[in-house]
């Protein structure tokens, strides 16, 4: 699946912590996401590493409820 390969490649980050968390999420949960959640995930991948890590670590607010729910899934993976 080319989309999964592309997402896996885009999830490779400069922070080892993000590589681990995002890689685990993609391996275990990505294929179960609906189209809207996949778009949200793509948007998260567009963020700078430090901002994304702060959101995943709960140090900053995601803002939207749907984004927060996706972050919860990422944390749980």
C-alpha positions as CSV (number, residue, x, y, z in Angstrom):
1,X,0.0,0.0,0.0
2,X,1.7,3.2,-1.2
3,X,-0.2,5.5,1.1
4,X,0.9,3.6,4.2
5,X,4.5,3.6,2.9
6,X,4.3,7.4,2.3
7,X,2.9,8.0,5.8
8,X,5.5,5.8,7.4
9,X,8.2,7.8,5.6
10,X,6.7,11.2,6.5
11,X,6.5,10.1,10.2
12,X,10.3,9.7,10.4
13,X,11.4,12.7,12.5
14,X,14.4,14.4,14.0
15,X,13.3,13.4,17.5
16,X,13.8,9.8,18.4
17,X,10.8,9.9,20.7
18,X,8.6,10.9,17.8
19,X,10.0,8.2,15.6
20,X,9.2,5.6,18.3
21,X,5.7,6.9,19.1
22,X,4.6,7.6,15.5
23,X,6.1,4.3,14.2
24,X,4.3,2.3,16.8
25,X,1.0,4.1,16.1
26,X,1.3,3.5,12.3
27,X,2.1,-0.2,12.9
28,X,-0.8,-0.8,15.2
29,X,-3.5,1.7,14.5
30,X,-3.1,3.7,11.2
31,X,-5.1,1.3,9.0
32,X,-8.1,1.5,11.4
33,X,-8.4,5.3,11.1
34,X,-11.3,6.7,9.0
35,X,-10.6,9.3,6.2
36,X,-11.1,12.3,8.5
37,X,-8.6,10.9,11.1
38,X,-6.1,10.2,8.4
39,X,-6.3,13.8,7.2
40,X,-5.8,15.0,10.8
41,X,-2.8,12.7,11.1
42,X,-1.3,14.1,7.9
43,X,-1.8,17.6,9.3
44,X,0.1,16.6,12.5
45,X,2.9,15.4,10.3
46,X,3.2,18.9,8.8
47,X,4.0,20.3,12.2
48,X,7.5,21.1,13.5
49,X,8.9,18.3,15.7
50,X,8.9,20.2,19.0
51,X,5.3,21.4,18.6
52,X,4.1,17.9,17.7
53,X,6.0,16.3,20.6
54,X,4.5,18.9,23.0
55,X,1.0,18.0,21.8
56,X,1.6,14.2,22.1
57,X,3.3,14.6,25.5
58,X,0.3,16.7,26.7
59,X,2.4,19.8,27.3
60,X,0.3,21.9,24.9
61,X,-3.4,21.8,23.9
62,X,-4.4,20.4,20.5
63,X,-7.3,22.9,20.2
64,X,-9.9,20.8,18.3
65,X,-11.7,17.9,19.9
66,X,-11.1,15.6,16.9
67,X,-7.3,16.4,17.0
68,X,-7.3,15.7,20.8
69,X,-9.0,12.3,20.2
70,X,-6.4,11.4,17.6
71,X,-3.6,12.4,20.0
72,X,-5.2,10.2,22.6
73,X,-5.1,7.3,20.1
74,X,-1.4,8.0,19.4
75,X,-0.5,8.0,23.1
76,X,-2.4,4.8,23.6
77,X,-0.6,2.9,20.8
